[in-house]
Amino acid sequence: MTTFRCRVAEWRSSSLRRVTSWVPQWFPKTAVVSGPQEAAMAFPHLQQPSFLLASLKADSINKPFAQRCQDLVKVIEDFPAKELHAIFPWLVESIFGSLDGVLVGWNLRYLQGRMSPVEYSIAMEFLDPGGPMMKLVYKLQAEDYKFDFPVSYLPGPVKASIQERVLPDSPLYHNKVQFPPMGGLGLNLALNPFEYYMFFFALSLITQKPLPGALHIRTSDCAYFTLVDRYLSWFLPTEGSVLPPLSSSPGGPSPSPAPRTPAMPFASYGLHHTSLLKRHISHQTSVNADPASHEIWRSETLLQVFVEMWLHHYSLEMYQKMQSPHAKLEVLHYRLSVSSALHSPAQPSLQALHAYQESFTPTEEHVLVVRLLLKHLHAFSNSLKPEQVSPSAHSHATSPLEEFKRAAVPRFVQQKLYLFLQHCFGHWPLDASFRAVLEMWLSYLQPWRYAPEKQAQTSDCQPRCVSERWAPFVQENLLMYTKLFVGFLSRALRTDLVSPKNALMVFRVAKVFAQPNLAEMIQKGEQLFLEPELVIPHRQHRLFTAPPFTGSFLSSWPPAVTDTSFKVKSHVYSLEGQDCKYTPMFGPEVRTLLSEAQLAQLTLALGTTRDENGKKQLPDCIVGEDGLILTPLGRYQIINGLRRFDIEYQGDLELQPIRSFEIASLVRVLFQLSSAINRRFAGRMAALCSRADFLGSFCRYHLMEPGLTGRHLLSPVARGSTASRARGPRLSLRFLGSYRTLLSLLLAFFVASLFCIGPLACALLLVLGYLLYAVAMTLLTERSKLHQL
């Protein structure tokens, strides 16, 4: 470390000599500087480069990973915040990779302890919530440093709304948008060190591209997954309170970040429409006014960052749906009032929407990390003491952490998770990889699995009854249970349920929804929603969902609402809008859809059922103008292998494609030979076949193609046209091009040679035997025709 400090000192002195020697001759000699402070004052437009940063960049190339981390620990402990401020953005990017995905950083998503135990342990120790990297964050936090984060790398809906000068509904972005100066490019967020670190950490799950051999890596064994679990356990504790930041300065713990006054007002978008003036006046209050906010501001920030970066992704149609008429009207008034004061005109809505045309497809790893977040949030919310769960316990005497536990899921997670699940249900491939999305959904639907109290398992292994304590959760998350269940059914009807993996997913959903008392809770929630409205104002639905967003979670908490029906209606309207068309889960439409599935399962059980012709039944279809048309049930039967059409060749047998059991070249030669014979002797063959005696029957058996009317034609349209396609007598030698025929002949000659029969005698015996067989078949054919007449 001494050598490192000496090197930095040498670079500073050499730079100073270069600066003094660079001074032009025409400059007054009294201005020649003699120290670093005087140099900075004399040349304010020349900023000295960070020699600490240059040294660390050089070490990142030349030194091994363990030595680099050891040097970083010493730098964080020994250097002041002024020096560390310059290296912080580079260090964060070198760890988590660049936002464009070009630099992979430490590759935490694929770093495993069993594959690279040394690097894994070093990285986990360095990035631990109580490790050196967090000490650096808190050291910079105490000095109130800000770092620019490009808006262009935010999730699509957030980026589109900010570029459209519409303020996102999350307080995470309030008072942070920085507009570029004249001629500047792009919008930035001014983030404090903790926010900047968490933004990079969360986005690295999405921006970093998967490695070529990453398909065989287990996500739960990777460093990134473990770090997410540690951060959640540290900042969202299920026992005790949030640990104070580890400050390395004698000034004590770092303060909470104070909101910054925005350089330009924003309109609001989404479901919450507080007045612009009221909203921005409320933003002026600092969270430092309430000392209790020190306890949870990091917890609140962590949760908001994870939710915004991981769940705030959905389709363009959903984005446009979220733009309610009231929000659009606010935007219009805002643009008309401030358009003359802007440095540059706001980006038009169509351009912002066009910029949000990028499709987003979450990966299986992304979904697994979100499931980890949901499971921990359930455990975090369920860690409230029984006396703190009831609404009457909500008072000013309650600690901020307890308030945060009560409102974390409904306020920050519910809406964006619902949209994220809808996006996954609609865009995920119809294969077994959907199991990750399914388990994430089922984990959210069962908060009782993560409650501290565990119900005793019954002796007869019956499923546990869902307690009435969870009825409010079920009712206030009604769409999570009902609409997504219908969406899953539509997926299941389009998948191959013969596959064990797909069948297992149906079993998992059936097992969860079959838990005693759960169906009754869902049905009760639907009844509450379908109750007629009496005196509920039109706009109260949208205003109930959350208090006006301010710089902190703790301000402007609304009074408790006890009307259960109003809560359910507010939940549905806030997620689907006032004009939503709700399909009851226990209504006739959904019941008719569960009946098709039951009929298909019955068909599978009775798969040997025969129709009147003694054949298996065809898939369910109707006869249209152009032939048979499959019904939805018929498509389901074909996809799952329950029924099928008997596919057979309906054209000229001589022209059918060469099969795998035929010799291609020999088939072509035999076709040319038989075609030449047929052209030369067509008249004679027709005369022989027209005779009424035994010779005529014998020739018709060999030279006439079987009648097309005897075939099973599948298309009704083709039946009228095929009757006119009768062909004259012709010779076909194609059977000699089959491997089976040639192998049978070779086997016959080999067996004859064992009995001392020569090839010529064997050939004569084969011809004689075939003639006897042909005579017998001719007689049987003629007799069957007589019986039919």
Secondary structure, DSSP 8 states (H G I E B T S, - for coil): -HHHHHHHHHHHHHHHHHHHHHS-TTS-GGG---SHHHHHHH-TT-----HHHHHHHHHHHHS-HHHHHHHHHHHHHHS-HHHHHHHHHHHHHHHH--TTSS--TT-GGG-BTTTSHHHHHHHHHHHSTTSHHHHHHHHHHTTT--EEEEGGGS-HHHHHHHHTTEE-SSGGGTTTEE---TT--S-EEEE-HHHHHHHHHHHHHHHS---TTGGGS-GGGBHHHHHHHHHHHHHS-SSS--------STT-S---------SS--EE-BS----HHHHHHHTTS-GGGSGGGGGTHHHHHHHHHHHHHHH----HHHHHHHB-HHHHHHHHHHHHHHGGG-SS----HHHHHHHT-------HHHHHHHHHHHHHHHHHHTTS-HHHHSGGG-STTS-HHHHHHHHIIIIIIHHHHHHHHHHHHHHS-SSGGGHHHHHHHHHHH-GGGG-SS-----TT-------GGGHHHHHHTHHHHTHHHHHHHHHHTTS-TTSHHHHHHHHHHHHHHTSTTHHHHHHHHHHHHHS--SS--TTHHHHHSS----SSTTSS-------HHHHHHHHHHHHH-TT-----TTSHHHHHHHHHHHHHHHHHHTTT-B-TTSSB---SEEEETTEEEE-HHHHHHHHTTS--------S-GGGS---TTB-HHHHHHHHHHHHHHHHHSHHHHHHHHT-SSHHHHHHHHHHS---GGGS----HHHHHHHTT---------GGGGBHHHHHHHHHHHHHHHHTT--HHHHHHHHHHHHHHHHHHHHHHHHHHHHHH-
